[in-house]
Structure formats: C-alpha cells, structure tokens
Amino acid sequence: MLKIRSSILKKGFAIFIAICFTLSSFGSVFAAPASDIAGNWAEPQIRAWMDQGYISGYPDGRFKPSNSITRAELIALINKSFGFTEKKDVAFKDVSSKSWVYSEVLKANAAGYISGYGNDMFGPGNKISRQELAVMIKKLLNLKPSADAGFTDMAAVPAWGKDAVNAVQEKGIMQGFADHTFRPSQPASRAEAVVILDRALALFHEGTSITYTTAGVYGPETGNAAVGQDVVIDSKDVTLRNTTISGNLLLGAGIGEGDVQLENVTVKGTTTVSGGGANSVHFNKSTLGNVIVDKKKGSVRVVAEGSTTVGNLQIQSAAAIESVGGAQVDTLLLSKDLPSDSKVSLKGSYKAVNVDARNVNVEIPEGTIQSLTVSKEATGNKLKNEAAISSLDINAGLEVTGKGKIDKAVINAVGISLETAPTKLEAGKDSSADVKVKIGGVEQPAATPAPVVIGGGPSGPLTPPVTTPDVSGNVQGSIKYSDGTMLGDGTVFLYRVEDHGGFNYEVKLNKGKFGVQLPDGDYYINQITTDGMQELMNVRYNFTVHNGTLGSGTIQITLPPKVTGTFKYPNDETINEGIISFNSVDSNPFDYNHALIHKGSFNLYLPDGKYQVSNVYSSDNDEDISIYHLFEIKDGLLTSPLTVTLPAAVTGTIKDSENKAITSGRIGITRINVDTLEKYYANIKDGNYTFYIPKGDYQVTWLSTEKYEMSGPSLNFSFIDDPLDIVMPKLITGTISYADGRSFVGDGYVMFENATTKTPYSSRVTNGQFSVCLPDGDYVISNYVGIDGEQAFFLSYSFKIDKDSSEPTQISLIVPLNGMLQDGASTNEIP
C-alpha cells in the first residue's frame, strides 16, 4: 500500500520535532516547517529545500534565515542538492580526515568547484562571503565571463572574483542591493544561500537547449557524449547516436512526416514525440525513462527495438507503437487526453498497458501483454485483440473482438462483450456477484464457482496454508533485525530527492517486506515505524529508480544491533510516552535521530559511534526538555549503560530591566567556560521557566516573546542554587520610517554588532518597530534584511548603552526613498 501526503505528523510529533533540525546532509520524513520563515522573502525556496531534505533548521525550531552560513555547511548543501557523490583526494591542513566535513570536501574537489586559500587551508568554519559564493557558482555552472554588472562597489571585488560576480549577475543567479552595491565581502545568509543555489540548480538542470534543425548524423562515432541541457530535434532525417542527455528530448513538429533515429541514446528527462510519420521514429539500443507521444495532427509510428528500454510510455495522440527485437516497455498508458475516435495500434511485447482514454479504437495485431487494465473512466472503447494477454482487468464497458488469447479476464462492470472466451473468467471485487458478460454473443455470469476443498475428518483439521506477504511494485525490499529475523509489520517512510512539492511516501511493511510502484528518480529511506508506533528506527538508505527499474534489484536493509536506554527525572519518575532525540558527535553533528519512549525505556538501532542526547519530549505533560548527555556504541554494544537522568530542575523567573515579569515566550541559554557546546531551551509561562541543567556558568543567547524576538549573548549568569532569577538588560526599542514621513512597511530583521567585541545580535522588525536587550557597550546597526527581500539595505548607525543613565531614548532610523539610511547623527547615546 502506498500513501502520498505532504505531512505525516501526528499530535506528539508536531510539537516535539520543531526542536530537532539543523543543516543536515540527511533529511527527515518528519520535517516540520521552521517557526521563523513564514512570510520570509525566501520562504518558498526554504520550504521546498526543507521538504526535500537538503537543509533544515536549528534545535530551537527556527531556521534563522538571516544567519551566516559557513564554507563547510555550504559545500555539504551543494553536494546534497546537486547530487555529487564522486570523491577526489585533496589535503587541507585544517580539515581532518576524521572530521564530518572531510568527505564533503573530497566531493566538492571532485566536482571542481572549490579551492583553498593558497596556503593549504580551506577554512571550513569561515563564513562564506558573497564573492566566494559567486566564484563557486561560476565553477559549478561553468559560466563564461560577461559584461560589467555595474555595481557601484565593483572596485572592492578582488580580481579573482570579478568575472564570477559579473557572470552570476548576468544569469540572474545573484543580484545586488537597493543601493546598487554587491557587497562582495559581506557574509551570505542562510536564506541567500538557499535562493541562490535554487536558481543555480534550476540552471544546472535546464541549461540552454541544443537544437538540431538540419538533417544529418550527430553524436560521436564511438564512445559516449554527455549533454547537460535539453535537446530538440526539429528536422527530418536526423540520427542522434552515442549520447547521454541529462535534460529532456523533444522530437519537434519540424520533423513533419519524416524519420528520426536514436542509436544508443540515454535520456534522463522526458522524451516527447511531437513529429514524425508512418515510418518514423526509431529507438534502437536506447534507454528512455518517460516518453510522451503527442502529435497534434495525424498519426506517428514509434518503434522501440534492440535492447531499448522505456520506463513509461504515454500516448496522447493517434499512434502506432511497436516494441520488438528484445525491446522492453514497462508501462504504456493510453491517456485520458487522447482525442475521441483516435486509433492506436500496439505491436510487440509490453509488461503493462493501462487505458484511461474514452471512445478510442485500439488494435493489438500481435505480441504479448502481461497486464491490460481498463479504468472505470475509460468508457466507449473498442479493442481488437490478436495477441496473447495474460490478465485483462475491465472496469468499464468494453467491446473486445478478435481471436487473441486471454488467460484471465476480471469483470468489474456491465456492458462488456468478448468475441473469444478467456481461459479463466472472474467477477471482480467491485462488481456484483451476478454481474454478466457477453461471450461470443451469449450472455453469461462472470463469476466462476470456487473450488471445493475436501479434507479434515478423522485425519484432523486442515493445516492453514502459509501466506506470503503481498508485496508488489517496481521497488521491493526487506528489513531485518541484526540477528536475521524479519522486522514484522509497520511503515517505511521515504521521499524522492528531486520532488519540489514536499511529498513524502508511506509504504506498508508486511512481515518485514514491502513493495511500491515509484516513478524514476533518486530516493531516500530515512525512518521506519512498527505497527502501533511501538518503535521508531532511523535509517539512511539511498536508491535509484531508472527506466522504471530499481538499479540494485531489491532493497535489503539490516538494522544495527539494538541497544536499550532509560530516561528518568531527578525524582526517579519516568515518561510514560514520549520521544527522545540525539545526534552524532564524531561523524556528522547535524545528523539527528529520534526514538520512542515507552514507560521510561527506549530502543536505539545505531551504528558504532559517539552520540549526544539533545532533547526529550514528554507526551504526558506536553513538556519539551533540553538535555546534554553523551554515550558511545562500540562493536554494537553500549560502552556503559545508557541511563539518562536529568539534573535537578532549576525553576526561576525572568524579568525585564524594570523588574516586570516577562510573562510568556521561550528562552535559550548556552553553557560557557566549558569545552562542550551545551545549549538549553525552555518555555516561559506566567513569568516562570524550568531548566534541567548542571551547576555552572551560562549565557542568555536567545529570547522570544509576544512583543519581540532577539538573539545574541545579552546576559551572563552563574547557576549555583535554585531558584534562578534572570533580569534582562535594558530593553532598547526603535523605529524605522521613511524620510517623507510615511510609516515603514514590511517586516524583517535589524542586525546589530558590538563595536568592540564584534559580537552579533539581531532583532525582529514588525510594522517598523523593533526591540532588543543589550548589555552596556558601544554598538553599530549594520544592516536590515526585509522579509520581502526588496527592503534589504546596509546601515551604519552607532549608539552607546549605559544602564546608569536614567532617561531612555529610542532609536530612530530614517530611510530615504533611495534606500540609504539617514540618522541625523553618526553617534547616539542610548541611556
């Protein structure tokens, strides 16, 4: 059984999963949208890329579109989205072979789009600048230099980046800002990276088509030519040979009634036949995934021969189709778009033929068909059969003439007549028991009596037959535990990498086996659940369907050995039902996994490695708990018992600088003065919060309330005893308006920076207003990024905060119509 839907979240998962995402080379079928991208200028692209598993958010549930992206994160994102898997050795002093980014660097090197800094350094943790990103895109797409882009700050672009900046601007991949600058050294944001790569990927896949408008032979005599663009053949008497086309192939109307030959051609996209005549289109020794026959006037003959394979062949106009000489057509569809009274002829061998068209005439003069299905909507059709059909499933009125052999006919409708009686006749499950069919002009019941089984009595009851799991489809597989036993019943979750619609697939697991019919593409299995949601397993399995066939034959997944853990509160109480989340420490730190908690226990199926428990969600009381707990699996066993016991609960209050309670929201803190990266989050309810943290030094790094949202290290504190009362620094408010007095329209983010320490901060701007809690110091507002993408501009507004001053002042930013900031003074003191 196959279901397709855009979200599979149940009640508990929808709440917990928002904390589990960060940039990852693996997607999650449970991917929920991040909380901070609604209305963002890059929202459509971010959502599409999150749905595909290319990128995800942070553990606090946000995507942080304005955050910078590092060189390591970027190449991992490029490799995943562009499908780069080949590796080529390269050595950088600052990239350890044990680092998770090492394999990504090797892939990027093989793809030819990276280089180091010239001192054998790669800088994986460095923020990628816009000029560096432009250079990578130029190399990715092999762009040619173009005219000067006309940015006012082109003089600031180094010589090694000028051609790239001009090229990406000319192709529409990267643009400048409202003040006509490019800002080459400015770090690229996560939102910018997604949008720019999305444009680049579209260009990478689409390219500029190659068109053949003159008769002749094209393609190398030997070997194979790779073509990354679409190809159009728009002339008769064209032969295309020894070519692999990554895009689509169009046999255009310019062919007229002439001939076209494909010899040893592979088309990874869709092949459309819009021209050709009675003798016309020949596919010889070629591999074609999807073929559409759609000629506007007249009929066309299409011949698949030799070792040609066609995955899906869709007929939308009158045609004569032949599959001969060892060719293989997996599925042929007579489309509902086929005009009435059209004539279609099928000759040769076919696996499956499906009829959705109405009022058409189909002739099968010779050959074999394994399965022919007439849908409920396919009424008024006539079929003349002189071939051998193994199974004929009729769901609408149909007239079948001819002497061809039909092994089995399933009758699911009235108004069906057969000239020649099938070997076996059945009434379908959707028809009444007394449905009748006309055979040789004589009406008779379609149902056949069930065979009588004789047995039992003195020799004892009959032993029920052993049933085999009902699995079918072009993708079949099995899942086993590490001891070789089958998994049982459940659900396999997978998605197709290239789907931009965000659809996920649920496939029923029956006694450890599954089967599903999938279109061509690259797929990813990443989670499995057993029936009743008793267990949740994380899987990392890639596979490809090409020409309707699974390349690896069958999928065989063996889970790592099971290890068991327990979870307890400080008072030894447990969670009855919940979800625990953890990530890899020494391979890919952004690879998050999840397991179900039942009565305080959970099972993990993980390969050897070091892991960190990062979060627990309790369904019992709707509590979301941040955790830092390390464990290791070696040789399939835990190196020590996995008992996750929370530290004592730390309750406290949070107030603003005027000692007023912050009544609701969410707070994030980071532990400091330690070698580990420990982040904790808690909900604020009625001015109170609860953390489960060890004693130590911490820093408030994120705060979101009903009135404002900000990030940055705004307050340091030490936790010694409970309760822990937090008083935030002074809340600084500000407004943005236009020079002509109009209110500022559009929402976005104002970016701050401590002038001395260069520590970054940000504040959400809503209806032209923003707020941020900042400790004493000198600050610069560096830029504004609007959600609509049109209001992004550079700022240079400096101010000073002094908590001892008694009269607060509001920041007032005035933006003229040309997008440049005017503040009336270069320095402003905010008491």
Buried (B, 14 or more C-beta within 10 A) or exposed (E): EEEEEEBBBEEBBEBBBBBBBBBBBBBBBBBBBBBBBEEBBBBBBBBBBBBBBBBBBBBBBBBBBBBBBBBBBBBBBBBBBBBBEEBEEBEBEBBEEEBBBBBBBBBBBBBEBBBBEEEEEBBBEBBBBBBBBBBBBBBBBEBEEBEEBEBEBBEBBEEEBBBBBBBBBBBEBBBBBBBEBBBBBBBBBBBBBBBBBBBBBEBBBBBEBBBBEEEEEBBEEEEEBEBBBBBBBBBBEBBBBBBBBBBBBBBBEBBBBBBBBBBBBBBBBBBBBBBBBEEBBBBBBBBBBBBBBBBEEBBBBBBBBBBBBBBBBBBBBBBBBBBBBBBBBBBBBBBEEBEEEBEBBBBBBBBBBBBBBBBBBBBBBBBBBBBBBBBEEBBBBBBBBBBBBBBBBBBBBBBBBBEBBBEBBBBBBEEBBBBBBBEEBBBBEEBEEEBBBBBEEEEEBBBEEEEEEEEEEEEEEEEEEEEEBEBEBBBBBBBBBEEEEBBBBBBBBBBBBBBBEBEBBBBBBBBBBBBBEBBBBEBBBBBBBBEEBEBBBBBEBBBEBBBBBBEEEEBEBBBBBBBEBBBBBEEEEBBEBBBBBBBBBEBBBBBBBBBBBBEBBBBBBBEBBBBBBBBBBBBEEEBBBBBBBEBBBEEEEBEEEBEBEBBBBBBBBBBBBEEEEBEBBBBBBBBBEEEEEBBBBBBBEEBBBBBBBEEEEBBBBBBBBEBBBBBBBBBEBEBEEEEBEBBBBBBBBBBBBBEEEEEBEBBBBBBBBBBEEEBBBBBBBBEBBBBBBBBEBBBBBBBBBBBEBEBBBBBEBBBBBEEEEEEBBEBEBBBEEEBBBEBEEEEBEBE
